[in-house]
Amino acid sequence: MTQEFKINDDDLVIIQNHAYKLSNLPADLKFQLVQKLQSNNDQAYTKPDISKIFNLNDFEPIAQKLLTPETYAYYRTGAEDEITLRENQKAFKRIYFKPRVLKSVSKISLETSVLGSYSSLPFYITAFHGASFDGNNEGELPLAKSAGKYDLIQMIPGLSTIPLKQQVQSHGNVEVDQWLQVYLRESFDEVLEKIKKAEETGKIKAIFFTVDVAQLGRREHESRIRDRSDYVKVPQLASDLNWDDLIKIRQSTNLKIILKGIQSVEDAIKSVELGFEGFVISNHGGRQLDTTRSSIEVLGEIVPELKKRNLYHKTEILIDGGVRRGSDIIKALALGAKSVGLGRPFLYALQTYGEEGISKVIDILREELTITLKLLGVVKLEELNETFVDTIDLYRNRA
Ligand SMILES: Cc1cc2nc3c(=O)[nH]c(=O)nc-3n(C[C@H](O)[C@H](O)[C@H](O)COP(=O)(O)O)c2cc1C
């Protein structure tokens, strides 16, 4: 017997163990699914009210239900055995705090300045491809808009679906910069053209070159769900990219040039000595070379080495990978990072609750940052240093 269902656009339908969010589907597919749902007697899933979201990890299981299996697998995947993917998050939990008491902490500030730009909070929305998957026609726009509204920096992905100008307009905050992430995949001329377009916006103040994709990582989790037989087909320029290329690019623009994907003391030193304005310690969210160390562990190693050589104050160090709590951010700042990027939490929030979801991520992090700072006995972010953290276990008990 066919059962009658009342189905809302926001509902998830689960058909043969695959979940589909109705509003994200093209009309014809939606019709087919509703038909199928009614005839198969399957269930409908309604996502929880956003008030039921308590921390950043709460978004992922909802995204898993709302997104097509292919899209969820693309977002979630790490490389090979996913050791680095897991380590990124776990390593933060091996760092313990050493708080100070009896400090007046009724008024604290979370403001900072990153690469010359004001930021109301010490984190930014990092660049990721895929915001427009599963029919999200607004693509990156809600990210740009929310960043602008909250005085936050957004790194625009090179592989965006929304044109650069539109993302800049959507951010629209004159006090806060935006950055552009660039892959060296095309010809040099095309890269220089991209930089020129970024310069013309007047708002993009730094170019982040992703330097960890000479070869795409082997993302098995994703391959099991969708065909990724194109792994080795990375454009030649990306595979042959070297320091001289980056120096040439450095000379072609006045924008700041930042290297995204540094994972060793040797490369960190080289990048400062060659005059790049900063670097991001990143393993691409565990999607590239598996069993590289967590980003926070690498930070803890690089900073003392730069200080020893008097290079630390000549650069700005950013970090991304596995940041899920305000306390993770504070640990990174205490170990010498200037700001911290988040990828998947924003992506999952975007694909489950849209702009409201992004606001929720920012609000949760602000609250967690405030509480952590007060309980540490710190009033301003500049007060943070390595004496506030115990890192003895950071280099032990790895996954
Ligand atoms: C789905 C997805 C797509 C990504 N696409 C890009 C990209 O196009 N360019 C890039 O430099 N990094 C990309 N990254 C890496 C992120 O910029 C960032 O390094 C990573 O997501 C940080 O880890 P987290 O997701 O644990 O916060 C991507 C990450 C994910 C999860």
The ligand as a Gaussian input file, in Angstrom:
#p B3LYP/6-31G(d) Opt

LIG

0 1
 C       36.798000      19.361000       0.569000
 C       38.091000      20.083000       0.670000
 C       38.571000      20.784000      -0.424000
 C       39.788000      21.469000      -0.345000
 N       40.204000      22.197000      -1.414000
 C       41.345000      22.919000      -1.322000
 C       41.763000      23.737000      -2.398000
 O       41.108000      23.832000      -3.439000
 N       42.933000      24.424000      -2.252000
 C       43.696000      24.361000      -1.115000
 O       44.739000      25.003000      -1.029000
 N       43.291000      23.605000      -0.070000
 C       42.150000      22.902000      -0.141000
 N       41.746000      22.146000       0.925000
 C       42.552000      22.144000       2.167000
 C       42.097000      23.268000       3.108000
 O       42.484000      24.516000       2.616000
 C       42.719000      23.117000       4.501000
 O       44.114000      22.977000       4.378000
 C       42.133000      21.950000       5.289000
 O       40.765000      21.781000       5.014000
 C       42.313000      22.206000       6.786000
 O       41.910000      21.105000       7.523000
 P       40.466000      20.980000       8.221000
 O       39.509000      20.624000       7.154000
 O       40.679000      19.889000       9.208000
 O       40.138000      22.309000       8.880000
 C       40.541000      21.440000       0.857000
 C       40.042000      20.744000       1.954000
 C       38.824000      20.067000       1.872000
 C       38.312000      19.360000       3.094000

